[in-house]
Amino acid sequence: MSDDTTSHATNQDLLARLKHLAQPLVDSLDSRLRDQIDHRVDERVDASLSSRLSVIERAIADLDRAIKELEARFDTTN
């Protein structure tokens, strides 16, 4: 084997070992980032749903009041 081939094989071996040693750290960071992203997305979805739900609740309350007013008018005319 020439020195270049031995050097290349040594570099490849060192690179493989480094990847093997670093993989748990990369996996851990990936998991943490995924959890943070999931948490932030959940917060945004909750805030958006809460906002939309409050609009719907107000609309239902308005409709309820309008129905009660109509019922009261109907009761007084009959």
Secondary structure as GFF3:
##gff-version 3
##sequence-region A 1 78
A	DSSP	alpha_helix	3	77	.	.	.	ID=ss1
###
